[in-house]
């Protein structure tokens, strides 16, 4: 079953079950996907939908950080619930350790030796891990590993 079909089925289930939180999040996800489809002009595939989900998850994480700093525990809990629902539709995310191994292999394979090669390594790694990790984390780790290797 495609991700868009799964979202539609889950929308019906949550509507019938009266699960307001899940219903709200699924509607938000479907709206974000629809906006991206309008922007692109064609229906999105699962990989592109995963990109939308990754973006929504990143937004929730940033909100959680900001609400935590502002001591707004009620909003932290709301955003955390939303994040867990969004994550349920995403592919398994790589751990930082798994990602480091992939980046180290990419650095060896490309023969990267300095910060100048960051772009090459990023392109290589992102092609392998698309949808399984946040690009900001990849960028940070690539820069750190290339700096350590210099």
C-alpha positions in Angstrom: 0.0 0.0 0.0 1.3 3.4 -1.0 1.9 6.0 1.8 -0.9 8.3 0.4 -3.4 5.4 0.5 -2.3 4.5 4.0 -2.9 8.1 5.1 -6.3 8.1 3.6 -7.3 4.8 5.3 -6.0 6.0 8.6 -7.9 9.3 8.2 -11.1 7.3 7.9 -10.2 5.1 10.9 -9.4 8.0 13.1 -12.5 9.9 12.0 -14.7 6.9 12.9 -12.8 6.3 16.2 -13.0 10.0 17.2 -9.3 10.3 17.8 -9.0 14.1 17.5 -5.2 14.4 17.9 -4.4 11.8 15.3 -7.1 13.1 13.0 -5.7 16.6 13.2 -2.1 15.5 12.4 -3.2 13.3 9.5 -5.1 16.1 8.0 -2.1 18.4 8.4 0.1 15.8 6.7 -2.3 15.4 3.8 -2.6 19.2 3.4 1.2 19.5 3.3 1.4 16.7 0.7 -1.4 18.4 -1.3 0.5 21.8 -1.2 3.6 20.1 -2.4 1.7 18.4 -5.2 0.2 21.7 -6.3 3.7 23.3 -6.2 5.2 20.4 -8.2 2.2 19.9 -10.6 2.1 16.1 -10.2 1.2 13.6 -7.6 4.0 12.7 -5.1 5.6 9.3 -4.8 6.4 7.7 -1.5 9.9 9.0 -1.5 8.7 12.6 -2.0 6.0 12.1 0.7 8.8 10.9 3.0 10.6 14.2 2.3 7.4 16.1 3.3 7.2 14.0 6.5 10.8 14.7 7.3 10.2 18.4 7.0 7.1 18.2 9.2 9.1 16.2 11.8 12.0 18.8 11.7 9.5 21.6 12.3 8.0 19.7 15.4 11.5 19.1 16.8 12.4 22.8 16.4 9.1 23.8 18.1 9.7 21.4 21.0 13.1 23.0 21.6 11.7 26.5 21.5 8.7 25.6 23.8 11.1 23.9 26.2 13.2 27.0 26.5 10.1 29.1 27.1 8.9 26.6 29.8 5.7 25.8 27.9 5.3 22.1 28.9 1.7 21.9 27.6 2.9 22.9 24.1 6.0 20.6 24.3 3.6 17.7 25.0 1.3 18.6 22.1 4.2 18.8 19.7 5.7 15.6 21.0 2.4 13.8 20.4 2.3 15.2 16.8 5.9 14.2 16.2 5.2 10.6 17.3 2.3 10.4 14.9 4.3 11.8 12.0 7.2 9.4 12.7 4.8 6.5 12.5 4.5 7.2 8.8 8.2 7.6 8.2 10.8 4.9 7.3 13.0 3.9 10.2 15.5 6.7 10.9 19.2 5.9 11.0 21.0 6.4 14.3 23.9 8.8 14.5 26.3 5.9 14.8 24.9 4.2 11.6 25.2 7.4 9.8 28.8 8.0 10.9 29.7 4.6 9.4 28.0 5.5 6.1 29.8 8.9 6.0 33.2 7.3 6.8 32.7 4.8 4.0 31.7 7.6 1.6 34.8 9.6 2.6 37.0 6.6 1.9 35.3 5.8 -1.4 35.4 9.3 -2.7 38.9 9.9 -1.4 37.8 13.1 0.4 40.4 14.7 2.5 39.4 18.2 3.3 36.5 20.6 3.9 36.5 21.4 0.2 35.1 17.9 -0.4 32.0 18.4 1.8 29.7 18.9 -1.2 30.8 15.7 -2.9 30.5 13.7 0.3 27.0 15.2 1.1 25.7 14.4 -2.4 27.0 10.8 -2.1 25.6 10.2 1.4 22.2 11.9 0.8 21.6 9.6 -2.2 22.1 6.6 0.1 20.1 7.8 3.1 17.3 9.9 1.6 14.3 10.0 3.9 16.1 8.1 6.7 17.9 11.1 8.3 17.8 14.8 8.6 20.1 16.6 6.1 21.3 19.0 8.8 22.6 16.1 10.8 24.4 14.7 7.8 26.0 18.1 7.1 27.2 18.5 10.7 28.7 15.0 10.8 30.3 15.3 7.3 32.0 18.6 8.4 33.1 17.1 11.7 34.5 14.0 10.1 36.3 15.9 7.4 37.7 18.3 9.9 39.0 15.4 12.1 40.6 13.8 9.1 42.5 17.0 8.1 
